[in-house]
């Protein structure tokens, strides 16, 4: 025991103190160095902003542009990682606001400064966050030669990297959906939002395999298929969308109901009415919203009988809203027979004003 205490006293404690002091000193020196170099960094950042703005406004010819890039490269510490990251961030910001030849100039600068190789090195890095960073560079700058490298990560075992690589590949290829069946299930919401954002921003043609997607067993692919059909106003697979009303995944059932509403699938009315008796309150409310858009005499007859006996307030209010959209005159008659219904009518119509 005494030997153990002596070991702690003479070795462990001094080692711990020495290590702590060394780490503290390293942090202090790092902070001092950062503060010392901060003015220089700001100078480089300002020089970069001026250079990119000048290129944007002056629109020089190719040879002049190459000369200016070479001159700029000799004036900055391009070998420093912080400088590369700063330049790429500035280029991404500039490119998002540019079109045409000027946007191509940004890509030329990116390549002439060898920043494309830096982004590629990030993608090849063993650290996952570095890979994601490099993939984002290619996507944001629309660096099409990067497609060949991204292909290697379309089926990566890491779900996030695989998802990011697929989205970037989709952007750069302008609609090559070859790896969509490998999109990760557990990040389906994030992935589908990313895909839909790409469809909105890049004006990509409708996927040729959309009819195959709606037959998939993968909930992610089904969700993507439904959302894509709504985006392109594609009604050719209405029967398959209606079939999803009975899917075991609640979120997919909701997606199908929303698609029925947005695509005006009138043939789904009978199916929706039958589900009103058995579904959860959340889905019942979604169904009534859909029926507000596609409801006919069947829905009117159902609501006319159901509203006066419905005891769940939220559900009754949604029924009143639905009937107000498709048969306001009939709803007025119901209001004269039931004070509670009349209050709801007054509430929703006042809200609409």
N, C-alpha and C positions, 0 to 999 in steps of 0.2 A: 504493500500500500504506500509506504514511504517512498519507495522507488518510483511509483506511478505519479505521486504528488510532485516529486523532484523533477520528473520528466516534464510535467505541465509547467512548473515554475521556471525551469531553465531553458525549455525549448518551445513548447506550444505557445505560451503567452508572448514571448519576444517575437516569434514568427507571426503571430496574429497582429501584434502592434505594428511590426515592420510592413506587413502586407497592407494594413489599413492606411498607414501613412503614405505608402507608395501610391495606392489608388487615389487618395485624396490629392497628393501632389500632381499626379497625372491629370486629374480632372481640372485642377487649378491651372496647370500649364496649357491644357487644351483650351480652356476658356480664355486665357490671356492671348493665346495665339489667334483664336477666333476674333476677339475684339481688335487685335492688332491688324489683322488682315481684312477686317470688315470694310474700311474705306476703299481698299483696293477692289474688293468684290463688287461694291456698289458702282465703282468706276467701270468695271467690265460689264456689269448689267446695263448701265446707261449706254455704253458703247454698242452693246448688242441691240438695244432698242432702237438707237439712232440708225444703225446699219440696216436692220430689217425694215424700218419705216422708209428709209431712203430707197431701198430696192423696190418696195411696194409702190412708192409714188413716182419714181423716175422710169421704171420699166425699161432697163437697159437691154441692149442686144446680148446674145449669148456670150460672145467673146469678152465684152466689157464686164458682163456679170461674173465670168470666171476670174477675170483679173481682180475685181473688187473683192471677191471671196478669198482669193489667195492672199491679198493684202491684209484683209481683216483677220485671217487665220494666223498671220505672222505677228499680229498685235495683241493676241489674247492667249491665255494659258490653256489651250485646247486639250492639253494632256491631263489636265485636272478633272476629276470626276464631277465636282461641283459645277465646273464651267460647262461641261457637256450637258448635265441635267438642266442647268439654267437655260442654255441655248435651245434645247428641245422643248422645254416648257414655253418659251417665247414663240417658237415656230408653231407649236400646236395652237396657241392662242391666236396668232396671226392668221393661220390657215383656216381656222373656223370662221373668219370674217372675210375671206377672200374667195374669188372664183376665177376661172379662166387661166390665162397665161401667168398672171401674177401668182396664183396658187401653185402653178408648176415651178415657178422660180424658188418657192420655199423648199420644194422637194430637191431641186438642183443644189441649193445651199446645203441641205441635209446630207446629200451624197458627197459633195465636194469637201465637206468638213469631216468626212468619214464617220458621221454620227449614225449612219445606217448600220455600220459594223459594230458600233457600241451597243445599239439596241439589240442587234443579233446576239452579242455576247451576253446580254442580260437574259435573253430567252434561253440560252444554253446553260446559264448559271444553275448550280444545283439548288440554290435557295428559291423557294416557291414565289416569294413576294417579288424577287428580281425577275423571274419569268413573266409574272403578270404585268410588271412594269414595262418590259420590253414588248410584249404583245400589244399593250395599249399604245405604245409609240407607233407601231406599224399601222394600227387601226386608225388612230387620230390623224396621222399624217397621210393616210391612204397610200402607203408605200407598197405598191403592187408587186415589185420584185420579192417582197417578203412572203408571198404566198407559198413558195417552195419550202421555206423553213417552217411556216405555220402548219403545213400538211402533216409534219411529223408529230404534232401535238393534238391533232383532231381526236385521237383516241387515247390520250394520256390517262393513266390510272387515277390521277388526282381530278376530282369532279370540277373544282373551280377552274383549274388551268384548262381542262378540256372544254368547259363552257366558254371561257374567254377566247380560246383559240378558235372555236367554232364561230363565235360572233365576229371576230376580226376577219376570219376567212370569208364569211358571208359578205362583209362590207367590201373587202378587196376584190372578191370574185364577182361582185354584182349579181349574186343570185345562184351560186353553185351550192346546193343544199346537200352535197354528197354525204356529209357526216351527221346529218340531223338526227338519225336514229340512235346516235350515241350520246345525245344530250343527257346530262345527269338528272335523275328523277328527283333527288332531294333538294335541288335548287330550282325546281320547276318555275316558281313564281318569278324569281330573279331572272332566270334565263328567258322566259317568255316575254317579260317586260323589255329586256335587252333586244330581243328579236323584233318585237313590235316597234321599238324605237328606231331600229335600223330600217324597217320597212317604211316608216314615216319619213325618215330623213334622206334615205338613199334612192327612193322610188324604184325599188327592185321589182321585177316582174313576178307574177304569181308563181309559186313553186309548181313545177310540172308534176310532182308526186303528191300533190295535195289530196287526191282521191285515195292514195295508198295510206297516207297518214291517219285518216279517219277510221281505218280498219285496224290500227295498231293496238297492241295490248299495253303499251307504255303510256301511263297517264300524262306524262310530260308531252309526248307527241300528240296525244288526243287534245290536250289543252291548246297546244300550239296550232293544231289543225283548225279547231273551232274559232280561235281568235283571228287566224289568218283568213278564214272564210268570211268572217264578218268584215274584216278590213277591206277585202276585195269585192264585197257584196256578191259572194259566190254561193248560189242557191242549189247547185246541181246535186248536192248530197244531203238534201233536207231529211230524208228518211234516216240516215245515219246519225244526224244531229238529234233527231227526236228520240232515237234509240238510247242515246246517252242520258235521257231523263231517268233511266233505271240503273245507271252505273253505281257501283258500290261507293265510289268516292263522292262525297257531298259537294266538294268544290267543282267537280266536273259536271254534276247535275245543275249547279247554279250557272256555270258557263254555258251549258246547253240552253237553259231558259233565257239567258241574256241574248244568245245568238238567235233564238226563235223570235224574240222581240225585235231585235235590230234588223233581222233579215225579213221580217214580216212573213213568217211561215204559218199561214192561216191553217194549214192542214194539221197543225199541232194542237189546235184548240181543244178537241175532245180529250186528248191525252192529258193536257194540263188540267182540265176540269176534274178528271178522274183522280189525279194526284192530290188535289186540294183536300181530299178527305183523309189522306194518310201521311202526308209529309209534315216535317217539322215547321214551326212557326216561321223561321227564317226563310225557308224555301217557299212556304205559302205566300209570303209577302212578295217574293220575287215572281211567283207565278201570276199573281194579281197584276203586277206591273206589266208583265208580258201580255196578259189578257186585255189590258187597257189599250194595247196597240193592235191586237188581232181579233179581239172578241166580236162575236156576232150575236144573233138571237139566242143561241145556246147559252152564252155567257150571261146575257140579260135575264133570261128565264131563271138561271141558277141563282144569280145575285138577288133578284127580286124576292125569291123565297128565303134565301139564306140570311140576308142582312137583318131582317126583323127578329130573327131568333139567335143571331150570333152573340155570344157572351164575352168573347175575348175582345177588349176594346181596340187594341192595335190592329187586329185582324178586321174588325168591323169597319174601322176608319179607312183601311186600305180598300176594302170592298166598296165603300161609298165613293172613294176616289176613282176606282175603276169604273163603276157604273156612271159616274159623272162625266167620264170621258167618252163613253160609248152611247149612253142614253140619258142625258140630263133631264129630259122631260119626264121620263119614267121615274127618275130619282125624286123629282119634285112631288110626285104622287105619294111615294113612300114616306117622304118627310111629313106630309100632312097626317099620316097615320101613326107616327112614332116621334115623340119629342126628342129622344136621344139621337135619332137619325137626323132630324132637322138641325140639331146643334152641330153635328159633324158636317152637314152640307154647308152651313153658314161659315164654319171654320175653314174648310178647304177652298171655298170660293173667295173668301176674304184673303186667304193666303195667296191665291192665284193673282189677285189684283195687285 
